[in-house]
Amino acid sequence: MSHYDDSSNNVKNMFANVILQFRLEKGLSQLQAAQLSGLSLKKWISIENGEQWPQFHTIKNICKALNISQKDFSYRLASFINSFCEQNSLP
């Protein structure tokens, strides 16, 4: 696996963790969140487990389902990435 693959997987996992955190903060089950977003439960789980990258329109639907702005989602993701970089001594 190349360094790029490792980095890509780390970001994908951080992305998934942000979705998981927001969902849990909202007190939603995976099924409820999937229904609110218009996604199948299988697709929601795949995204939340970091197995699949969502397309931009899917991210918009996820944010709507979780009642968060895309800006708030982006800030939370950026925070995860910054923490990861600091913990791993990355620039």
N, C-alpha and C positions, 0 to 999 in steps of 0.2 A: 504494500500500500504506500503511495507517495505521500509526501508532506501535505500536498494539496488535498488529498482524500481525507487525511486526518483532520485538517482544518475545517473542511466542508462538513464532516460528520459532527465536529464540535459545535459549529454554528447551527446545524440542523437540530441537535439535541438542545441547545439553548433556546432556539425558537420553540421547540416542543414544550420545554419547561415553562416558558412564558405563557403559552396557551393553557397549560395545566394549572399554573398558579392563578390566573385570572378566573378560570372556570371554578376552581375550588373556592376562591374569594366570593364568587357570586352564588355559591351554594347549589350549583347545577350538577346533575349527573351527566355522564357522557351522552346518554340518550337524549336528555333534554336539550343539551347544547347542540347536538347534531340536528335535532328537529328544528330548533330556532334558527340554525344557520342554513337549513335546506340541504345539508349533507346526509349521506347515509351514515349509519352508526359505524359501519366498517371503515369508511373513509375518515371519519372524525378520529377514530382510534388510531388509524394508521398515521395521521398527521400528529396527533398528540404523543404518540410513541416515537416520533422522529424517524419513521420509516418512509415518509413521503413528504416532498415539498409541495405546499399548496400554491396554486396560481394566484395572481394578484386579486382577481375578483373573489376568489375563495377566502383570502385574508380579509377582504372587506366584509364578507358575510360572517366570518368568524367574529370579527370585532363587533358587528351589529348584534349577533347572538349573545355576546358577552357584555353588551351595553358599555363598550369602551370605545374611545376614539382611536383612530389609526395612529395618531400622534402619541397617545399614552402607551399603545402597544410598542411603538418604535422606541420610546424612551426606556421602557422596561427591558427590551431586547438589548439596547445599547448598554444599559447598566450591566446586564449579564456578560456581555462581550468585554466591557472594560474590566470587570472583576476577574474574568478569565485571563486577560492579558497581564494584569497585575500579578496574579498568583503564579503565572508561568514566566514572569520576567520578559514579556514581549513588549515591543515598543508601541 
